[in-house]
Amino acid sequence: MKRIYYISALILMAVSFASCLDQDPKDQLTEEEMYDNATNIYVNAVATLYNYIGGSAESEGLQGTGRGVYDYNTLTTDEVIIPVRGGDWYDGGFWTNLYLHQWTENDASLYNTWTYLYKVVMLANKSLAMIDKYDYRLTEQQKLVNNAEVRAVRAMFYFYIMDMFGRVPVVTSYDTPHTEVRQSGRSEVFRFIFEELQSVLPYLPTGKSNKEGNNYGRVTAPVAYFLLAKLALNAEAYSDDNWIDGIRPDGRNIFFEVDGNRKNAWETCIYYCNKLAESGYTLESSYAANFAVNNENSSENIFTIPMDKNLYSNQFDYFFRSIHYNHGGAYGWASENGPCATLSTVKTFGYGTAQEDTRFALNFWVGKVVVDGKDVVLDNGTTLEYMPLEVKLDLTGSPYEKTAGARMAKYEVDRTAYSDGRLPNNDIVLYRYADVLLMKSEAKTRNGEDGTSELNEVRSRAGMSGRAATLENILEERLLELVWEGWRRQDLIRFGKFHQSYDLRQRISGEENGYTTVFPIPKRTLDLNKNLTQNPGYHS
């Protein structure tokens, strides 16, 4: 029997819509069987969406894999770099172009990332259609709750789409013809996401998503609070429909309705940060505990990608990707010897000085590498030493070609991990409370208040001395606390630094207007939908 499953062609063609037929195996459940009771409706319309938060293929997953959301938000910044290492890591110039901001609308990985993000949006739209179709099998409350969770997941994915691409289509129906799909201004998409999250909040579960149990890995109310705070903090950028004119709205004049009160962007951010404190989140006494092999009981982590090598296919490639081949070999794994900290990151941490930040050793491998009490050696018999200050954009021919750069060490090494360490049990941390405190400190400072206590709560946990909450200090603290966590591009844009020269990168021609703060709409997407137009500064 041939069964029809409608999958938006957005999965394949990015904002062109059609249906496709699929010859399913005989043991495949029919649609009627998939949605035959309330439990199965939840499993197949709601829970199934969480299969896409992480990923095992390139450009898929919010974190854990390469050439996707994480890389475009990290390897484009002053935080991390993948140098060319002789015959390694050139890859047609892809990694160098990321760092130099020389991406184009023809970037295949950017198109794949767009497609992944919109695929989940369209699957969420399909879920909403199925909940509506079979709502006679649900109570009114069950329907409200299921709808709310799906809409929250969809809003989260729109957050990443809007953050990266700016002017994008907002599609809320599964069967919208491609002829009716239009781009919305960035400010309109921003308001849509914000209001969606606000409207579903009363129906989301209130439990902690990072803890094992019924809410594990789900978008709960605290996850929505975090996203609302993050949206408000970036309101100046997200409300700006013309980001190349040098004029940005003032957060004090951007207003939201919050629980019946009118608040500006900074007050709104503070409000939702406070909601997370009221929800019981606190800093862990140990920074490292948040990234331990068994980090499900962290009091600080808010939203994570659940990892279990025996249950999930989600991968975490970044440790594997960063460490030297022989370092990986000491664990019995392969590895790729690629990403490392930039010179500016190493210097911000005060590496090698009396003021070196305590978090440097927790986040990076440097110097001589010792595993299980034994020095790791290179093929020539010399000891492997990572050299943090020898980083160059192209290391080819350098004596430090394979050893330059401080390497990722943020997550505890899971010695039982599968797939060369890419399938560990450490849950991947997406949102955590230290970020909330730094958001609150920044929002207070931008609103003319004193954010010192929040800033120094984070610094105190790290054993570092207090500092005044200036914007410069807060941006620096965000690097020190959140390095390797995928927030740097967004932070640099908010502080007006992303399109400037930094570290080894010189600003490219024409970039002074800030056009690179938003990625181009992939050309393949534009070719498939003539209703869409390119973002300013890019060709099309």
C-alpha positions in Angstrom: 0.0 0.0 0.0 1.3 3.5 -0.9 0.9 6.0 1.9 1.3 9.7 1.4 3.4 11.8 3.8 3.5 15.5 3.1 6.9 17.0 3.6 7.4 20.6 2.8 9.7 21.1 -0.1 11.3 23.7 2.0 13.3 20.8 3.4 14.7 20.4 -0.1 14.2 23.7 -1.8 14.0 26.2 1.0 10.8 28.2 1.0 9.3 26.6 -2.1 6.4 24.4 -1.0 5.2 21.1 -2.5 4.4 17.6 -1.5 6.3 14.4 -2.1 5.2 10.8 -2.2 7.2 8.2 -0.3 6.9 4.4 -0.7 7.0 3.4 3.0 7.9 -0.1 4.3 4.9 -2.3 5.0 5.5 -2.1 8.8 5.3 1.7 8.7 2.4 3.1 10.8 -0.4 4.8 8.9 -1.2 8.4 9.8 -4.3 7.2 11.5 -2.3 4.8 13.7 0.3 7.5 14.5 -2.3 9.9 15.9 -4.8 7.4 17.3 -4.7 8.6 21.0 -3.5 11.5 23.1 -0.2 9.8 23.9 0.7 9.0 20.3 -0.3 12.5 19.3 2.2 13.9 21.8 4.9 11.5 20.7 4.5 11.9 17.0 3.5 15.6 16.8 5.5 17.1 19.7 8.2 14.9 21.0 9.5 14.0 17.6 10.6 17.6 17.0 13.3 17.2 19.6 15.1 14.8 17.4 16.3 17.9 15.5 17.8 20.0 18.3 21.0 18.1 18.1 22.4 16.4 15.0 24.8 13.9 13.5 25.3 15.4 10.0 27.1 18.5 9.0 25.0 21.7 9.1 22.3 20.1 11.3 21.8 20.6 15.0 21.9 23.8 17.0 25.3 22.6 18.3 27.6 19.6 18.1 28.2 19.4 14.4 30.3 21.4 12.0 29.5 23.9 9.2 26.2 24.9 10.8 24.7 27.3 13.4 27.6 26.9 15.8 30.4 27.5 13.3 28.7 30.5 11.7 28.4 32.0 15.2 31.9 31.1 16.5 34.4 30.7 13.7 33.4 34.1 12.2 34.6 35.9 15.4 37.6 36.9 17.4 37.1 33.9 19.7 38.1 30.8 17.7 40.0 30.2 14.5 40.8 27.2 12.3 44.2 28.0 10.7 45.4 26.3 7.6 47.8 23.7 8.8 49.8 22.7 5.7 47.7 20.2 3.8 45.0 20.3 6.5 42.0 22.6 7.0 42.2 24.5 3.7 39.0 22.9 2.4 38.7 25.3 -0.5 39.3 28.3 1.7 36.0 27.7 3.7 37.4 28.1 7.2 39.6 31.1 6.3 36.7 32.8 4.6 34.5 32.3 7.7 37.1 34.1 9.8 37.7 36.8 7.3 33.9 37.3 6.6 34.4 36.4 2.9 31.4 34.1 2.7 29.0 34.4 -0.3 25.5 33.7 -1.2 26.8 30.5 -3.0 28.1 29.0 0.3 26.7 25.5 0.2 27.0 25.1 4.0 25.1 28.3 4.6 22.3 26.9 2.3 22.3 23.6 4.2 22.0 25.5 7.5 19.1 27.5 6.2 17.5 24.3 5.0 18.0 22.6 8.3 16.4 25.5 10.3 13.5 25.8 8.0 13.0 22.1 7.9 12.3 22.1 11.6 9.9 25.1 11.2 8.0 23.2 8.6 7.9 20.0 10.6 6.5 22.1 13.5 3.8 23.5 11.1 3.0 19.9 10.1 2.7 19.0 13.8 0.3 21.8 14.4 -1.8 20.6 11.5 -1.9 17.1 12.8 -2.9 18.3 16.3 -5.7 20.3 14.8 -6.8 17.4 12.5 -7.0 14.9 15.4 -8.0 17.3 18.2 -11.2 15.3 18.8 -9.0 12.8 20.5 -7.7 15.4 22.9 -9.1 17.4 25.7 -9.1 21.2 25.2 -6.2 21.4 27.7 -4.2 18.8 26.0 -4.6 20.6 22.7 -3.5 23.9 24.2 -0.5 22.3 25.8 0.6 20.4 22.7 0.1 23.5 20.5 2.1 25.6 22.9 5.1 23.3 23.0 5.2 23.0 19.2 4.9 26.8 18.8 7.7 27.3 21.3 10.0 25.0 19.4 9.1 26.8 16.2 9.8 30.2 17.8 13.2 29.0 19.0 14.1 28.0 15.5 12.9 31.3 14.1 15.1 33.0 16.6 18.2 31.4 15.0 16.9 32.0 11.5 16.2 35.7 12.2 19.4 36.2 14.1 21.5 34.8 11.2 19.5 35.9 8.1 17.5 39.0 9.2 14.8 39.4 6.6 13.1 36.0 6.3 9.7 34.5 5.6 7.4 33.8 8.5 5.4 30.7 7.5 3.0 29.4 10.0 0.9 27.0 7.9 2.0 23.7 6.6 0.3 24.0 3.2 1.1 27.6 2.3 1.7 27.8 -1.5 5.2 29.1 -2.4 3.6 31.8 -4.4 2.3 33.3 -1.2 5.6 33.2 0.7 7.0 36.6 1.3 9.9 38.0 3.3 9.2 40.0 6.4 11.3 42.8 7.8 13.6 41.8 10.6 11.7 43.8 13.2 8.5 42.0 12.2 10.0 38.6 12.5 11.5 39.6 15.9 8.1 40.7 17.2 6.5 37.5 15.9 9.0 35.4 17.8 8.7 37.4 21.0 4.9 37.5 21.0 4.7 33.7 20.2 6.8 32.9 23.2 4.8 35.2 25.4 1.5 33.7 24.3 2.5 30.1 24.8 4.2 30.6 28.2 1.1 29.9 30.3 0.8 26.4 28.8 4.4 25.3 28.8 5.6 22.9 31.5 7.4 24.8 34.4 10.0 22.1 35.2 13.7 22.2 34.5 14.6 21.0 31.0 18.1 20.0 31.8 17.2 17.4 34.5 16.2 13.9 33.6 12.5 13.1 33.9 9.4 14.2 32.1 10.8 17.6 31.0 14.2 16.4 30.0 15.3 18.1 26.8 12.0 19.9 26.3 11.3 23.6 25.7 9.8 24.5 29.1 8.8 27.8 30.5 12.4 28.6 31.8 13.7 28.0 28.3 11.2 30.5 26.9 12.2 33.0 29.7 15.8 32.7 28.5 14.9 33.2 24.9 12.7 36.2 25.8 15.6 37.7 27.8 18.0 37.1 24.9 15.6 38.6 22.4 15.1 41.7 24.5 18.9 42.1 25.0 19.4 42.1 21.3 16.3 44.3 20.5 18.4 47.2 19.1 19.8 44.9 16.4 16.6 42.9 15.8 14.4 46.0 15.5 16.7 47.5 12.9 15.3 46.8 9.4 18.2 48.8 7.8 21.3 47.6 9.5 23.7 49.2 6.9 22.6 52.9 7.5 24.6 53.3 10.7 21.5 54.2 12.7 20.3 51.7 15.3 17.2 52.1 17.5 17.7 52.9 21.2 16.7 50.1 23.5 15.2 52.6 25.9 12.7 53.5 23.2 11.8 49.9 22.2 8.8 48.8 24.2 7.1 45.5 25.1 3.9 44.6 26.9 5.0 42.3 29.8 2.4 41.0 32.2 0.3 44.1 31.6 3.1 46.6 32.0 5.0 48.5 29.4 8.7 48.0 29.6 11.6 49.1 27.5 14.0 46.5 26.0 16.4 46.6 29.0 13.7 46.4 31.6 12.1 43.5 29.7 15.4 41.6 29.6 15.8 42.2 33.4 12.3 41.0 34.0 12.8 37.6 32.3 16.2 37.2 33.9 14.5 37.6 37.2 11.9 35.0 36.2 14.8 32.5 35.8 16.1 33.3 39.3 12.6 32.8 40.6 12.5 29.5 38.8 15.3 28.3 41.1 18.4 28.5 38.8 21.6 29.3 40.5 25.3 29.2 39.7 27.0 25.9 40.3 29.8 26.2 42.9 32.0 24.6 40.3 32.2 26.1 36.8 33.4 22.7 35.4 30.4 20.8 36.8 28.2 22.3 34.1 30.2 20.4 31.5 30.9 17.2 33.4 30.2 13.8 31.9 27.1 13.6 34.1 25.9 17.1 34.0 22.1 16.5 34.1 21.9 17.7 37.7 23.4 21.1 37.2 21.6 23.9 39.0 22.8 26.3 36.3 22.1 24.7 33.0 18.7 25.7 31.5 18.6 24.0 28.1 20.8 21.2 26.9 21.0 18.7 24.1 20.7 15.3 25.8 23.5 13.0 25.0 23.7 9.3 25.6 25.8 7.2 23.3 23.4 4.2 23.8 20.2 6.2 23.0 20.9 9.1 20.7 22.8 9.8 17.5 23.5 13.4 18.5 27.2 14.1 18.1 29.6 16.5 19.8 32.5 17.0 17.4 34.3 20.0 18.9 36.8 18.3 21.2 37.5 15.6 18.5 37.9 18.4 15.9 40.2 20.5 18.0 42.9 18.3 19.5 46.0 17.0 17.9 46.0 13.5 16.2 48.3 12.1 18.8 46.3 13.6 21.7 43.3 11.8 20.4 45.3 8.7 19.9 46.2 8.8 23.6 42.5 8.2 24.4 42.3 5.5 21.7 40.5 7.8 19.3 41.2 9.6 16.0 41.0 13.4 16.0 41.3 16.3 13.5 43.8 18.9 14.9 41.9 22.0 13.9 40.2 24.8 15.9 42.1 26.7 18.5 41.7 30.0 20.4 42.7 33.2 18.7 45.6 35.3 19.9 43.1 37.9 21.2 41.2 35.3 23.2 44.4 34.0 24.8 45.5 37.5 25.7 42.1 38.4 27.1 42.4 35.4 29.5 45.8 36.8 30.6 47.6 33.7 29.5 51.0 33.4 31.1 50.6 36.4 33.3 50.0 36.8 37.0 46.5 37.8 36.2 45.6 34.7 34.2 41.9 34.0 34.5 41.2 30.7 36.4 38.8 29.7 33.6 41.6 29.5 31.1 42.8 26.1 32.3 39.3 24.8 32.4 38.6 25.8 28.8 41.9 25.1 27.0 44.6 22.6 26.6 48.0 24.4 26.5 51.6 23.5 26.8 52.7 19.9 27.4 49.9 17.3 27.0 49.7 14.6 29.6 47.1 11.8 29.5 46.9 9.1 32.1 50.2 10.4 33.7 52.1 10.0 30.4 53.5 12.7 28.1 51.8 12.5 24.7 54.5 12.5 22.0 54.6 13.5 18.4 55.6 11.0 15.6 59.2 12.3 15.8 59.4 11.4 19.5 59.2 14.9 20.9 56.6 15.8 23.5 53.4 17.3 22.2 53.0 20.9 23.3 50.3 23.3 22.3 51.7 26.8 21.6 48.9 29.4 22.2 50.9 32.4 21.0 52.0 30.9 17.7 48.7 31.1 15.9 48.6 32.5 12.3 45.9 32.4 9.7 48.0 30.1 7.6 50.6 28.0 9.5 51.9 26.2 6.4 55.7 25.8 6.8 55.7 27.1 10.4 57.5 24.9 13.0 54.2 25.1 14.9 52.0 24.1 11.9 50.4 21.2 13.8 50.8 22.5 17.4 49.9 26.2 17.3 46.9 27.3 19.4 45.2 26.5 22.7 42.7 23.7 22.1 39.2 23.1 23.4 39.0 21.5 26.9 35.6 22.9 28.1 33.9 19.5 28.5 35.1 16.8 30.8 36.6 13.9 28.7 34.2 10.9 28.6 36.6 8.0 28.3 33.7 5.7 27.5 32.5 7.8 24.5 32.0 6.2 21.2 32.9 7.3 17.7 36.3 8.8 18.5 34.9 10.8 21.4 32.1 12.3 19.4 29.4 10.4 21.2 30.0 11.3 24.9 27.5 11.4 27.7 28.0 15.1 28.5 24.9 16.9 27.6 25.7 19.8 25.3 25.0 23.1 27.1 22.9 25.6 25.1 21.6 28.0 27.7 22.8 28.5 31.3 22.3 30.8 34.2 25.7 32.4 34.1 24.6 33.9 30.8 21.4 35.1 32.5 23.4 37.0 35.1 25.6 38.6 32.4 22.5 39.5 30.4 21.0 41.2 33.4 24.2 43.0 34.2 24.4 44.3 30.6 20.7 45.3 30.5 21.0 47.2 33.8 24.1 49.0 32.6 22.5 50.0 29.3 19.5 51.2 31.2 21.6 53.5 33.4 21.5 51.2 36.4 24.4 49.4 38.2 24.9 45.8 37.0 28.0 45.3 39.1 26.5 42.7 41.5 25.5 40.3 38.7 28.8 40.7 36.9 30.8 40.0 40.0 28.6 37.0 41.0 29.9 35.3 37.9 33.5 36.5 38.5 33.4 35.5 42.2 32.4 31.9 41.3 35.6 31.8 39.1 37.7 33.1 42.0 38.4 36.4 40.2 38.4 39.8 41.7 35.5 42.2 41.2 35.2 44.7 38.4 32.9 47.6 37.6 30.0 46.8 35.3 31.1 48.8 32.2 30.0 47.6 28.8 33.7 46.9 27.9 34.1 44.8 31.0 30.8 42.9 30.4 31.8 42.1 26.8 35.1 40.8 28.0 33.5 38.8 30.8 31.1 37.1 28.3 34.2 35.8 26.4 35.8 34.6 29.7 32.7 32.9 30.9 31.0 31.7 27.7 34.0 30.8 25.4 33.2 27.8 23.2 29.4 28.2 23.8 28.4 29.8 20.5 27.4 33.3 21.6 30.3 35.4 20.3 29.0 36.6 17.0 25.8 37.8 18.5 27.7 39.6 21.3 30.1 41.3 18.9 27.2 42.5 16.8 25.3 43.9 19.8 28.5 45.8 20.8 29.1 47.1 17.3 32.4 45.2 16.9 31.6 42.3 14.6 32.3 44.2 11.3 35.5 45.9 12.7 39.1 44.7 12.4 40.1 42.4 15.2 42.8 39.8 16.1 44.4 38.7 12.8 41.4 39.9 10.7 41.3 43.1 8.8 37.9 44.5 7.9 37.0 43.7 4.3 36.1 46.2 1.6 32.6 47.7 2.1 32.2 46.1 5.5 32.2 49.4 7.3 28.5 49.7 6.8 27.9 46.5 8.8 26.4 44.4 6.0 28.2 41.2 7.2 26.3 41.3 10.5 23.6 39.4 8.6 24.4 36.5 6.4 23.2 36.4 2.8 20.1 34.6 1.8 21.5 31.5 0.0 21.3 31.9 -3.8 19.7 28.5 -4.2 16.9 29.7 -2.0 16.5 32.9 -4.1 16.5 30.9 -7.3 13.7 28.7 -6.0 11.5 31.5 -4.8 11.4 34.7 -6.8 9.4 36.4 -4.1 12.6 36.7 -2.0 15.3 39.3 -2.3 18.9 39.4 -1.2 20.1 41.1 2.0 21.9 44.4 1.4 25.6 44.2 0.6 25.5 40.8 -1.2 25.1 40.0 -4.9 22.0 38.5 -6.4 
